[in-house]
Amino acid sequence: MKAMARPAQNVLPTEPRGLRTHEAAKYAGVSHWFIRNAIWTGKLRARRAGKVIIILREDLDLFLDSLPMVTPSTAGWVSARERKRSPLEADAFSPKRPEVCAAA
């Protein structure tokens, strides 16, 4: 008896092509409000399926790629804040701080 060949089956992708807002936020590593705001302001393309908002992965990837890169000049406020910090502020939980000892 010969084994019969099985007909080709349509294989569904393991990941959905469209994402809901909370799934898109998880995929992008941001809050769902960030995603919703991007949709409302027209920065991120989305589609509506009844009451559900669907974002295609391709559109989400394009939106994420369009966001500005962080450069040392845009993150300069962090180093400026570090330079202004006094030694007492650097160790905020130190019991040797005068304010903490005086309050006790």
C-alpha positions, 0 to 999 in steps of 0.5 A: 500500500502506497502512502498518499501525499497530503495536500498542501495546507495554508500555513498561518503566520505565527504572529498576527499582521495587525496589532491592537493598541495595547499589543502595539505598545507592548511590541514597541516598548511604550505605553498604549497612550503613546500609541493612541496619541500617535494615531490621534495626531496622524503620526501613526497609520491605523485602521478600524475594524468595527470598534477595534483599532488595528495597527499593521506591523509595517506601519508601526515599524515605519513610525518607530523608525521615524522617531528622532534618535537620542544623541549626546546633545539631546541627553545633555540635561542628564550630565548637567544635572549630575554636575549640579548634584552635591555629594549629599544628594548623590547618596539620597538614602544615606542616614548621615544626611543632616536633615535626616539626623535632625528630624530623628 
